[in-house]
Amino acid sequence: MLLTHLLNSNTSSKNIDVKLNHSIFVLGKSYEAVKFTKQVGHAKTEMHANELFNVSDKSHFSFRT
């Protein structure tokens, strides 16, 4: 969409380079934010699962000897 806008508008190639570089930078930052958010979500899920099934709590287990 940005590329179409840039191609249709009357801008210099230097201006296009600056806009594309800025867009690539913003997309990179967005990707890093999404990646971080997924990692935090995964860590929270893992912590919650550990709370639900705490291996150190042996009151749920019965062993035959």
Sequence and secondary structure as in RCSB ss.txt:
>XXXX:A:sequence
MLLTHLLNSNTSSKNIDVKLNHSIFVLGKSYEAVKFTKQVGHAKTEMHANELFNVSDKSHFSFRT
>XXXX:A:secstr
 HHHHHHHS   HHHHHHHHHHHHHHHHHHHHHHHHHHHHHHHHHHHHHHHHS TT GGG     
